[in-house]
């Protein structure tokens, strides 16, 4: 084989490797979950109604065994993401279907409902100002926006119930769940992180790794726009 031919083969091989590396890096950089937009058909002054769910094992995507949040897009489709685009200075009415089992809270203060209209959440239709996680099925997750002072504990369901949702998500309301409803008002434009404060990352150090550290699972952002 001539020197030129060998050089050609090596060059092609190097370019192939380079392409693979660039492709992998780009795929990694673009791996952030989708943003669901609640601003597109929003009329000023009107509230935004959102439906959200929490599941014990999502059954889809990169980490099927992980706990996760999902959100229903305005077109009704469930999306596996925690990035929500919302209009500024707007009332947001959240209906949250909680399908996961719970445990007692490490810190009972996290059972306190804070930062929402009326100072209470509706738990299966009844107003509750505090969730006592030492009773019942404990608390599965929280929905908390630290910068807005919002904290919503989500009571767990009976993990041994016949109709317990073991995934894949989305779970459906004929499966064992608690319906938690609350309203809060978005502030001015900005990115506001939200997260769960129950160390629910089973199999990770102190339960705080894995889904607790990954956008799309147990934390996300409110992308508030003018
Ligand atoms: Cu959680």
Boltz pocket constraint, residues with backbone or C-beta under 6 A from the ligand:
constraints:
  - pocket:
      binder: B
      contacts: [[A, 67], [A, 140], [A, 141], [A, 142], [A, 196], [A, 197], [A, 198], [A, 199], [A, 200], [A, 218]]
      max_distance: 6.0
